[in-house]
Amino acid sequence: MKHHFLLLILLILCKILFSQSIQVEGKIINANSGLSIANCTVELMSLQDTTYYNTESALDGKFKIYQIKDYGKYMLMLHRVGYAKFLKVITLAEHINDVGKIKMLDSTLLLKSTVIKAQRNGFTLKGDTVEYNAKAYKTNIDMDAIYFLNKLPGVDMSGDMKVDGDSVSK
């Protein structure tokens, strides 16, 4: 029994000692100012089987991606708001792969104008009360209140006023 236990521990130690864990590291800087770029999304995708790894750069612009399984060719992708997307094919051939300083270019896009379009809410629920917003419905100038109420969903004005089949007293 002791020999089986020792053999099991020896196998586990061999697995830990000989397991390969590849890592990629680098630093991201602004191409114009040379300042570090924090919170930049760093993605690494294997070109053989599309295995995917990702991380973000730290405040000093440095990043590390750990526990990469296989050596080979990978696509390194960096992106952050305000910067042009960076793509580069890298080959991982060592245990620790330093891609060095990566310079990202500013990407500024100025808009001529901004148009905001929104629709008004047709109704609002306040507790057990439904409050309709008349401005949300298209009306004619000569339209009377009864005609407008008939246009509302769930409202019936033929005879007594009913909303969803229930009579309304007020």
Secondary structure, DSSP 8 states (H G I E B T S, - for coil): -HHHHHHHHHHHHHHHHH---EEEEEEEEETTT--B--S-EEEEEETTT--EEEEE--TTSEEEEEEE---EEEEEEEE-TTB--EEEEEEE-SSEEEEEEEEE-B-----S---------SEEEETTEEEE-GGGS---TT--HHHHHHHSTTEE-SSS-EETTEE---
